[in-house]
Amino acid sequence: MVPVARLTMLGGLVLGLMLGAVPVRAEEKGAWEQYRNYWDEMLEKVVDLDLYGVTAQLPEGIFGFKYEWNMRDASGRFDSRRVRTEMSPPIAFGEEGDEILMLDMGVSGGGGGVTMQFSYGITDMLDFYFELPFTQATVQMRPKMSKLAPFGALLINSMLPEGYPEIDTSWFDQDGNTIDEHLNEASAWLLGYLPRLGRPVAGDPNNYPADLGPGSTYRSNGLVLADINMGFSWNFLRNERWSGAFTGRVYFPTGNIANPNSSLTLGTGPKIDWGTGSFGAGFTQGYDLRLFKYKHWIDVILSAEFSAVYYFKSHRRYPDFPEPTEDGNALLDLLDPERNYFPDMHDLTGKNYGYTPGLGSDAMLTLGLTSLIFDAGISVGYRYASEPELDGDWRFVNMVKGLELQLAGHYEIMRVSAGINLLPFYVPIQIYYQYEKNIGGRNTLIFEHNHWITVKGYIPTRF
């Protein structure tokens, strides 16, 4: 994650020089004086580089590290019409407005992560970086049967084998809507019946928290490694007014993929993917325009960045689909005759399909104000992810598309930031806070309480 307004090293360095120019008392000697003198000399060398904006690189011989912490909650999603709705779209059988059965997936969750980045200034214009991202999350999938038409309940009961628990028609009102006090009972029945329709069970229908309902919960139980990436950044253009940089990146499939029998992206459970499972290659192109500068005290900078990454094909395992029962098939002939949602795929157990995540890209425009110690910025951004390409059995591909779980999507964000620079006090650390807000999108999750704290430090390696 690139900070919204990357505090220019120039401001801190200049003030450091000013502080270093304060007369030293005669009795002030030893390690502290040597430390100050060293930094004064180092800062003086860097001042002439005139570093500013998001394109600034580490000076030659400087080692940089970054620790970034994030927390956020998923509160919904934008559908294909940019309308805010539930995190996972409901499954409806029948005509719109006259549904026979409706199933809400009941997905909710939140989490965050930690990113550790290490970089080094090979030359004043060329840096190398290595990034370790870690994530954590708690995700619920608590399916709810929100509606079952009266004739549908009677028909299902008539198809059930002898001895199998029947649907209690008192769970529903005269229009078929599930009565709130019976929602868990109705949902637990449907959850237990899913294997008879050829789908894995997302939880134990006989044992669940009453306040959450039937289903299951996934907890990462701490930080989990996602996809590692690394690359080189080159500041190919810099003068008093303009600066440009190009960063090439490669991504490694180090993040684990969810068990397909409990995968949120497949609608079989709450577990999420920690990575793409694929190698990727990408780049970031950035430009800075210095709008205003007052000596070494204030900079106003307009920054623009565009990033893109393409993930290549990998292979994943199909879920272990149970074979639909005779009564299950009879019900599906009524609810899903074309088998868009519930095709018989028990023969795919143990086999693999091809998965190509494809292209992801984002663009960000930032207006930043930088002073000697403090800086602030405001940004607007756009992010896009293509629909993954599935190379597999047509029944499985149709099911995934029908559930609308893996569609191309995009969203727009607004971000504000503030930072403090401790370099003038001979502490080579910068601290930033950022808050990000979803302001629109299509086929993508909505995050609330999206906070970021970043700590960056610098260590000279040449003395």
C-alpha positions, 0 to 999 in steps of 0.5 A: 500500500502506497501512503497517501502523501509520502512525506518528503525527506527534504523537509526533515533533512533541512530542519535536521541541518538547522538543528545541527547548526545550534552551537554545541556546549563545550561539555557536550561530547561523546557518543551523542555528539558523534551521532549528531555530527554523522546525521548532519553530514548524511542529511547535507548529502541528501538535501541536494537530491531534492526528494519529494512525492510518491516517486522519491527513492531511498538515497544510495546506501540507505536501508528502509523498513516499513511496518503497516497495520490495518483493520477493517470490517466488511459491511456489504457489497455493491451489486452489478447495478452499484446498489448496496446489498448483502455481502453475498447475493441471495439465491432465489428460486422462482419468479422475481416477486413470487419466489418459491424459496429464498436462501440468504447466505448470511455472510459477515466478517472483518479483519485486517493485516500487517505488511512488512516491507524492506528496501535498499537504495542501490543508487540514488535513482534505483531501489530494491524492495521485498514485501511480506504481507500478513492478514487475519480475519473472522468470517461468518457464513450463517445461511438463512431460509428467508422464504418458502412458499406454502405449496413448496413446503407441502410438496417437499414434505411429500417427497421426503423419504420415510422417517426424514424430518419434515418441514414445519409449516408453522415456521412460515406466515401465509405468504411464505416468509419465515417467521423470525422466531423460527428462522434458525429452525427453518434454516437448520432444516435446509442446511441439513438437507443440502447434501441431498441436493448435491452440495457440501454442508457449511456447518453443523445443522444440529449444533450452532449458537442460537444468537448466530444461527446454523452455519459456521465461523472461520477464524484465522487465529492470528496473522497468516502469510499472503502473497509475497512480492518484490521488485525494483523502483526507478526514479527515471525523471526528477527536476524542480517541478516534475518527478516520475518513477517506475516500479516493476513487481513479481508476486509469488503464490505463498498465500494458502487457498481455502479448502474447496469444501469450505470456501467463501468464493465457492459458496461452500463455507466461510474460509477465505483465500489468503492469496491468488494461488498464482504467480503474478507480474505487475508494475506501478507508474507514478508522477509528481507535480510540485504545485507550490514550494516555499523555500524548504518549509512547505511543499504542495504536490499533486501525485498520480499513480497507476498500478496493474498486475496480471496473475497467471493460470494455476490449478485448484481442486473441485469441492467434494460434491455429494450425489443428489438423492432421489427426493433431492433430484425431484425437488430440483426438477421443480426449483432448478430444472436447468441445474444452474445452482445445483448440478450433479457434480459428484463425479468431479471429486478429487479432480482439478480445474484451471483458475486464472485470476487475470488482471487487477489495476488501480489508479490514485490521484493525491493532493498533498501538503508537506511541511517540515514535520507534519504532512497531510493529503487527500486522495481519490482512487479507482480499483478494478479486478477482472473476472477469473477465468475458469477452465473446468467442467461446464456444470461447475463453471455455470454454477459459479457464474450463477451464484455471482461469486466471482464477477469482474468488479471495481470500486471507487475510494476516498482516502485521507492521511496525516503524518509526522516526521521525526528526522529533525529530532535525529530519530529516523522514523516517520509515522502515518495514519490513513482512513479509507472509505468506499464511495461506489462500486460494482460487484465488490465488497464494502469496507467500513472502519478502514484504518491504516497506521504506517511506521517507516524507518531508515538506517544508513549502511555506509559510514 
